[in-house]
């Protein structure tokens, strides 16, 4: 069960990171794009926030 939870967290984090990259690239937010690409947790929080409508 722990493996399933860990895998789920990993996949959600990667998907949120890609969401951050996609959104920043399309909105031409270059500074934030680079910051999120370098500092992974910022991108994950931003990506999840986009999903839930906190940003954008």
N, CA, C and O atoms as a CHARMM CRD file, in Angstrom:
* protein
*
  224
    1    1 UNK  N      0.81900  -1.19200   0.00000 PROA 1      0.00000
    2    1 UNK  CA     0.00000   0.00000   0.00000 PROA 1      0.00000
    3    1 UNK  C      0.86400   1.25700   0.00000 PROA 1      0.00000
    4    1 UNK  O      0.53100   2.24400  -0.65600 PROA 1      0.00000
    5    2 UNK  N      1.96600   1.22100   0.73100 PROA 2      0.00000
    6    2 UNK  CA     2.85600   2.38400   0.76600 PROA 2      0.00000
    7    2 UNK  C      3.45000   2.67100  -0.60500 PROA 2      0.00000
    8    2 UNK  O      3.65200   3.82900  -0.97100 PROA 2      0.00000
    9    3 UNK  N      3.73000   1.61300  -1.36200 PROA 3      0.00000
   10    3 UNK  CA     4.26100   1.80400  -2.70500 PROA 3      0.00000
   11    3 UNK  C      3.25300   2.50200  -3.61000 PROA 3      0.00000
   12    3 UNK  O      3.62800   3.34200  -4.42800 PROA 3      0.00000
   13    4 UNK  N      1.98800   2.16000  -3.46700 PROA 4      0.00000
   14    4 UNK  CA     0.94000   2.77100  -4.27100 PROA 4      0.00000
   15    4 UNK  C      0.78900   4.25700  -3.93800 PROA 4      0.00000
   16    4 UNK  O      0.63800   5.08400  -4.83700 PROA 4      0.00000
   17    5 UNK  N      0.83000   4.58600  -2.67200 PROA 5      0.00000
   18    5 UNK  CA     0.72900   5.99600  -2.25400 PROA 5      0.00000
   19    5 UNK  C      1.93800   6.77800  -2.74800 PROA 5      0.00000
   20    5 UNK  O      1.79400   7.89100  -3.25500 PROA 5      0.00000
   21    6 UNK  N      3.11600   6.21100  -2.60400 PROA 6      0.00000
   22    6 UNK  CA     4.33200   6.87600  -3.07000 PROA 6      0.00000
   23    6 UNK  C      4.32600   7.09500  -4.57000 PROA 6      0.00000
   24    6 UNK  O      4.71700   8.16000  -5.05000 PROA 6      0.00000
   25    7 UNK  N      3.88500   6.09500  -5.30900 PROA 7      0.00000
   26    7 UNK  CA     3.80400   6.21400  -6.75100 PROA 7      0.00000
   27    7 UNK  C      2.78000   7.27200  -7.15400 PROA 7      0.00000
   28    7 UNK  O      3.00900   8.03800  -8.09000 PROA 7      0.00000
   29    8 UNK  N      1.65900   7.31400  -6.45300 PROA 8      0.00000
   30    8 UNK  CA     0.62900   8.32100  -6.73900 PROA 8      0.00000
   31    8 UNK  C      1.14600   9.73300  -6.50000 PROA 8      0.00000
   32    8 UNK  O      0.91200  10.62600  -7.31500 PROA 8      0.00000
   33    9 UNK  N      1.84100   9.94000  -5.40200 PROA 9      0.00000
   34    9 UNK  CA     2.41200  11.25500  -5.10600 PROA 9      0.00000
   35    9 UNK  C      3.43200  11.64400  -6.16500 PROA 9      0.00000
   36    9 UNK  O      3.47100  12.79600  -6.59800 PROA 9      0.00000
   37   10 UNK  N      4.24400  10.70500  -6.57800 PROA 10     0.00000
   38   10 UNK  CA     5.23900  10.96900  -7.60900 PROA 10     0.00000
   39   10 UNK  C      4.58600  11.36200  -8.93000 PROA 10     0.00000
   40   10 UNK  O      4.99700  12.33300  -9.56500 PROA 10     0.00000
   41   11 UNK  N      3.57200  10.60800  -9.34200 PROA 11     0.00000
   42   11 UNK  CA     2.90400  10.90000 -10.61300 PROA 11     0.00000
   43   11 UNK  C      2.16000  12.23100 -10.57700 PROA 11     0.00000
   44   11 UNK  O      2.17600  12.97200 -11.56100 PROA 11     0.00000
   45   12 UNK  N      1.51400  12.54300  -9.46500 PROA 12     0.00000
   46   12 UNK  CA     0.82700  13.83300  -9.33800 PROA 12     0.00000
   47   12 UNK  C      1.83500  14.97300  -9.37100 PROA 12     0.00000
   48   12 UNK  O      1.58300  16.00300  -9.99500 PROA 12     0.00000
   49   13 UNK  N      2.96700  14.80200  -8.70800 PROA 13     0.00000
   50   13 UNK  CA     3.99900  15.84500  -8.70700 PROA 13     0.00000
   51   13 UNK  C      4.55200  16.08500 -10.10400 PROA 13     0.00000
   52   13 UNK  O      4.74400  17.23300 -10.50700 PROA 13     0.00000
   53   14 UNK  N      4.80500  15.03200 -10.83300 PROA 14     0.00000
   54   14 UNK  CA     5.32700  15.17300 -12.19500 PROA 14     0.00000
   55   14 UNK  C      4.28000  15.82000 -13.10100 PROA 14     0.00000
   56   14 UNK  O      4.61100  16.68500 -13.91200 PROA 14     0.00000
   57   15 UNK  N      3.03300  15.41000 -12.96800 PROA 15     0.00000
   58   15 UNK  CA     1.96700  16.00900 -13.77600 PROA 15     0.00000
   59   15 UNK  C      1.79800  17.48900 -13.44800 PROA 15     0.00000
   60   15 UNK  O      1.59500  18.29900 -14.35300 PROA 15     0.00000
   61   16 UNK  N      1.87600  17.85400 -12.17500 PROA 16     0.00000
   62   16 UNK  CA     1.75600  19.26300 -11.77500 PROA 16     0.00000
   63   16 UNK  C      2.93200  20.07100 -12.30700 PROA 16     0.00000
   64   16 UNK  O      2.76500  21.22500 -12.70300 PROA 16     0.00000
   65   17 UNK  N      4.12400  19.47100 -12.32000 PROA 17     0.00000
   66   17 UNK  CA     5.29700  20.15300 -12.84800 PROA 17     0.00000
   67   17 UNK  C      5.12300  20.44200 -14.33900 PROA 17     0.00000
   68   17 UNK  O      5.42600  21.54000 -14.80700 PROA 17     0.00000
   69   18 UNK  N      4.63500  19.44900 -15.07300 PROA 18     0.00000
   70   18 UNK  CA     4.38400  19.66100 -16.49900 PROA 18     0.00000
   71   18 UNK  C      3.28400  20.69000 -16.72700 PROA 18     0.00000
   72   18 UNK  O      3.35200  21.45800 -17.68700 PROA 18     0.00000
   73   19 UNK  N      2.27400  20.72000 -15.86500 PROA 19     0.00000
   74   19 UNK  CA     1.21500  21.72600 -15.97600 PROA 19     0.00000
   75   19 UNK  C      1.79800  23.12200 -15.78500 PROA 19     0.00000
   76   19 UNK  O      1.44300  24.05500 -16.50600 PROA 19     0.00000
   77   20 UNK  N      2.68400  23.25800 -14.82200 PROA 20     0.00000
   78   20 UNK  CA     3.36500  24.53800 -14.58300 PROA 20     0.00000
   79   20 UNK  C      4.16000  24.96200 -15.81500 PROA 20     0.00000
   80   20 UNK  O      4.07000  26.10700 -16.25800 PROA 20     0.00000
   81   21 UNK  N      4.93300  24.03700 -16.36200 PROA 21     0.00000
   82   21 UNK  CA     5.74200  24.36200 -17.53300 PROA 21     0.00000
   83   21 UNK  C      4.86400  24.75900 -18.71800 PROA 21     0.00000
   84   21 UNK  O      5.15200  25.74100 -19.40100 PROA 21     0.00000
   85   22 UNK  N      3.80900  24.01200 -18.96100 PROA 22     0.00000
   86   22 UNK  CA     2.89900  24.28200 -20.07000 PROA 22     0.00000
   87   22 UNK  C      2.23000  25.65400 -19.91700 PROA 22     0.00000
   88   22 UNK  O      2.18800  26.44000 -20.86300 PROA 22     0.00000
   89   23 UNK  N      1.71600  25.92900 -18.73400 PROA 23     0.00000
   90   23 UNK  CA     1.01800  27.19100 -18.49200 PROA 23     0.00000
   91   23 UNK  C      1.96800  28.37700 -18.60600 PROA 23     0.00000
   92   23 UNK  O      1.64200  29.37200 -19.25300 PROA 23     0.00000
   93   24 UNK  N      3.11900  28.27900 -17.99300 PROA 24     0.00000
   94   24 UNK  CA     4.07700  29.38900 -18.04500 PROA 24     0.00000
   95   24 UNK  C      4.57100  29.62200 -19.46500 PROA 24     0.00000
   96   24 UNK  O      4.76700  30.76800 -19.87100 PROA 24     0.00000
   97   25 UNK  N      4.77300  28.56000 -20.21800 PROA 25     0.00000
   98   25 UNK  CA     5.22100  28.70600 -21.59600 PROA 25     0.00000
   99   25 UNK  C      4.14900  29.39000 -22.44300 PROA 25     0.00000
  100   25 UNK  O      4.46200  30.28000 -23.23300 PROA 25     0.00000
  101   26 UNK  N      2.89600  28.98500 -22.28600 PROA 26     0.00000
  102   26 UNK  CA     1.81300  29.57700 -23.07400 PROA 26     0.00000
  103   26 UNK  C      1.48800  31.00000 -22.66700 PROA 26     0.00000
  104   26 UNK  O      1.08800  31.80600 -23.50700 PROA 26     0.00000
  105   27 UNK  N      1.65300  31.32700 -21.38600 PROA 27     0.00000
  106   27 UNK  CA     1.36000  32.67900 -20.90100 PROA 27     0.00000
  107   27 UNK  C      2.57900  33.59700 -21.00300 PROA 27     0.00000
  108   27 UNK  O      2.51200  34.77300 -20.64500 PROA 27     0.00000
  109   28 UNK  N      3.68400  33.05200 -21.49000 PROA 28     0.00000
  110   28 UNK  CA     4.94300  33.79400 -21.64900 PROA 28     0.00000
  111   28 UNK  C      5.44600  34.39800 -20.33700 PROA 28     0.00000
  112   28 UNK  O      5.88700  35.54700 -20.29200 PROA 28     0.00000
  113   29 UNK  N      5.36900  33.59700 -19.27100 PROA 29     0.00000
  114   29 UNK  CA     5.89600  33.98800 -17.96400 PROA 29     0.00000
  115   29 UNK  C      7.27900  33.35100 -17.82300 PROA 29     0.00000
  116   29 UNK  O      7.45300  32.37400 -17.09500 PROA 29     0.00000
  117   30 UNK  N      8.25700  33.91800 -18.52900 PROA 30     0.00000
  118   30 UNK  CA     9.56300  33.27800 -18.67500 PROA 30     0.00000
  119   30 UNK  C     10.32300  33.16600 -17.35800 PROA 30     0.00000
  120   30 UNK  O     10.94600  32.13700 -17.09300 PROA 30     0.00000
  121   31 UNK  N     10.28200  34.19900 -16.53700 PROA 31     0.00000
  122   31 UNK  CA    10.99800  34.14800 -15.26000 PROA 31     0.00000
  123   31 UNK  C     10.45300  33.06600 -14.35200 PROA 31     0.00000
  124   31 UNK  O     11.21700  32.31300 -13.74900 PROA 31     0.00000
  125   32 UNK  N      9.14600  32.98500 -14.25300 PROA 32     0.00000
  126   32 UNK  CA     8.50800  31.97400 -13.41600 PROA 32     0.00000
  127   32 UNK  C      8.70000  30.58500 -14.01000 PROA 32     0.00000
  128   32 UNK  O      8.80100  29.60500 -13.27100 PROA 32     0.00000
  129   33 UNK  N      8.75200  30.49100 -15.32500 PROA 33     0.00000
  130   33 UNK  CA     9.00900  29.21800 -15.99000 PROA 33     0.00000
  131   33 UNK  C     10.37500  28.68300 -15.58600 PROA 33     0.00000
  132   33 UNK  O     10.50200  27.51300 -15.22500 PROA 33     0.00000
  133   34 UNK  N     11.37800  29.51600 -15.64500 PROA 34     0.00000
  134   34 UNK  CA    12.73800  29.09800 -15.28700 PROA 34     0.00000
  135   34 UNK  C     12.82600  28.77100 -13.79900 PROA 34     0.00000
  136   34 UNK  O     13.45000  27.78200 -13.41400 PROA 34     0.00000
  137   35 UNK  N     12.20100  29.59900 -12.96200 PROA 35     0.00000
  138   35 UNK  CA    12.23400  29.35700 -11.51900 PROA 35     0.00000
  139   35 UNK  C     11.59000  28.02500 -11.17000 PROA 35     0.00000
  140   35 UNK  O     12.12400  27.27300 -10.35400 PROA 35     0.00000
  141   36 UNK  N     10.45200  27.72600 -11.77600 PROA 36     0.00000
  142   36 UNK  CA     9.77500  26.46600 -11.50500 PROA 36     0.00000
  143   36 UNK  C     10.49800  25.26500 -12.08200 PROA 36     0.00000
  144   36 UNK  O     10.44900  24.17400 -11.51400 PROA 36     0.00000
  145   37 UNK  N     11.16400  25.46000 -13.20200 PROA 37     0.00000
  146   37 UNK  CA    11.91800  24.35800 -13.79700 PROA 37     0.00000
  147   37 UNK  C     13.13900  24.01300 -12.94800 PROA 37     0.00000
  148   37 UNK  O     13.55200  22.85400 -12.89000 PROA 37     0.00000
  149   38 UNK  N     13.71100  25.00700 -12.29600 PROA 38     0.00000
  150   38 UNK  CA    14.88800  24.77100 -11.46000 PROA 38     0.00000
  151   38 UNK  C     14.49700  24.30400 -10.06300 PROA 38     0.00000
  152   38 UNK  O     15.08200  23.36000  -9.53100 PROA 38     0.00000
  153   39 UNK  N     13.49900  24.97500  -9.46600 PROA 39     0.00000
  154   39 UNK  CA    13.08400  24.67000  -8.09800 PROA 39     0.00000
  155   39 UNK  C     11.75800  23.92400  -8.15000 PROA 39     0.00000
  156   39 UNK  O     10.69300  24.53800  -8.20400 PROA 39     0.00000
  157   40 UNK  N     11.82900  22.61100  -8.13500 PROA 40     0.00000
  158   40 UNK  CA    10.69500  21.71400  -8.36500 PROA 40     0.00000
  159   40 UNK  C      9.46900  21.98500  -7.47900 PROA 40     0.00000
  160   40 UNK  O      8.35700  21.99400  -8.00700 PROA 40     0.00000
  161   41 UNK  N      9.61200  22.20900  -6.14900 PROA 41     0.00000
  162   41 UNK  CA     8.40900  22.39900  -5.32200 PROA 41     0.00000
  163   41 UNK  C      7.56600  23.61700  -5.71100 PROA 41     0.00000
  164   41 UNK  O      6.34300  23.58200  -5.57800 PROA 41     0.00000
  165   42 UNK  N      8.19100  24.67500  -6.18300 PROA 42     0.00000
  166   42 UNK  CA     7.42300  25.84600  -6.62500 PROA 42     0.00000
  167   42 UNK  C      6.54100  25.47200  -7.80300 PROA 42     0.00000
  168   42 UNK  O      5.37500  25.86200  -7.86400 PROA 42     0.00000
  169   43 UNK  N      7.09200  24.72900  -8.72200 PROA 43     0.00000
  170   43 UNK  CA     6.34300  24.31700  -9.91000 PROA 43     0.00000
  171   43 UNK  C      5.20400  23.37800  -9.54100 PROA 43     0.00000
  172   43 UNK  O      4.11600  23.47800 -10.11000 PROA 43     0.00000
  173   44 UNK  N      5.43100  22.47400  -8.60800 PROA 44     0.00000
  174   44 UNK  CA     4.38800  21.52300  -8.21100 PROA 44     0.00000
  175   44 UNK  C      3.23200  22.26300  -7.54100 PROA 44     0.00000
  176   44 UNK  O      2.06900  22.00300  -7.85200 PROA 44     0.00000
  177   45 UNK  N      3.53500  23.16800  -6.64100 PROA 45     0.00000
  178   45 UNK  CA     2.48300  23.93600  -5.97200 PROA 45     0.00000
  179   45 UNK  C      1.72300  24.78800  -6.98200 PROA 45     0.00000
  180   45 UNK  O      0.49700  24.87400  -6.91900 PROA 45     0.00000
  181   46 UNK  N      2.43000  25.41100  -7.90300 PROA 46     0.00000
  182   46 UNK  CA     1.77400  26.22400  -8.92400 PROA 46     0.00000
  183   46 UNK  C      0.90700  25.35400  -9.82700 PROA 46     0.00000
  184   46 UNK  O     -0.21300  25.74700 -10.15600 PROA 46     0.00000
  185   47 UNK  N      1.38700  24.20100 -10.23200 PROA 47     0.00000
  186   47 UNK  CA     0.61000  23.30700 -11.09300 PROA 47     0.00000
  187   47 UNK  C     -0.65700  22.81200 -10.42000 PROA 47     0.00000
  188   47 UNK  O     -1.71900  22.78500 -11.04100 PROA 47     0.00000
  189   48 UNK  N     -0.55800  22.42300  -9.16400 PROA 48     0.00000
  190   48 UNK  CA    -1.74600  21.98000  -8.42900 PROA 48     0.00000
  191   48 UNK  C     -2.70000  23.14800  -8.22300 PROA 48     0.00000
  192   48 UNK  O     -3.91700  22.97600  -8.29900 PROA 48     0.00000
  193   49 UNK  N     -2.16100  24.33100  -7.96400 PROA 49     0.00000
  194   49 UNK  CA    -3.00600  25.51500  -7.81900 PROA 49     0.00000
  195   49 UNK  C     -3.77100  25.83500  -9.08600 PROA 49     0.00000
  196   49 UNK  O     -4.91500  26.28600  -9.02400 PROA 49     0.00000
  197   50 UNK  N     -3.16000  25.61000 -10.22500 PROA 50     0.00000
  198   50 UNK  CA    -3.85200  25.81800 -11.50500 PROA 50     0.00000
  199   50 UNK  C     -5.01300  24.83900 -11.64400 PROA 50     0.00000
  200   50 UNK  O     -6.09900  25.21700 -12.08300 PROA 50     0.00000
  201   51 UNK  N     -4.78400  23.58600 -11.27000 PROA 51     0.00000
  202   51 UNK  CA    -5.85200  22.58500 -11.35800 PROA 51     0.00000
  203   51 UNK  C     -7.06700  22.98100 -10.53100 PROA 51     0.00000
  204   51 UNK  O     -8.20200  22.79500 -10.96800 PROA 51     0.00000
  205   52 UNK  N     -6.83700  23.52600  -9.34000 PROA 52     0.00000
  206   52 UNK  CA    -7.92800  23.86300  -8.43700 PROA 52     0.00000
  207   52 UNK  C     -8.41800  25.30300  -8.61500 PROA 52     0.00000
  208   52 UNK  O     -9.31200  25.74400  -7.89300 PROA 52     0.00000
  209   53 UNK  N     -7.84500  26.03100  -9.55900 PROA 53     0.00000
  210   53 UNK  CA    -8.31900  27.36400  -9.86700 PROA 53     0.00000
  211   53 UNK  C     -7.80300  28.46500  -8.97200 PROA 53     0.00000
  212   53 UNK  O     -8.38300  29.55100  -8.95400 PROA 53     0.00000
  213   54 UNK  N     -6.72900  28.22900  -8.22400 PROA 54     0.00000
  214   54 UNK  CA    -6.17700  29.26800  -7.37000 PROA 54     0.00000
  215   54 UNK  C     -5.43400  30.33400  -8.15800 PROA 54     0.00000
  216   54 UNK  O     -5.42200  31.50200  -7.77100 PROA 54     0.00000
  217   55 UNK  N     -4.81400  29.93600  -9.26200 PROA 55     0.00000
  218   55 UNK  CA    -4.07900  30.85400 -10.13000 PROA 55     0.00000
  219   55 UNK  C     -4.54700  30.67400 -11.54800 PROA 55     0.00000
  220   55 UNK  O     -5.12800  29.65100 -11.91200 PROA 55     0.00000
  221   56 UNK  N     -4.28400  31.68600 -12.33500 PROA 56     0.00000
  222   56 UNK  CA    -4.51800  31.67900 -13.78200 PROA 56     0.00000
  223   56 UNK  C     -5.62500  32.59500 -14.15800 PROA 56     0.00000
  224   56 UNK  O     -5.95600  32.71200 -15.33700 PROA 56     0.00000
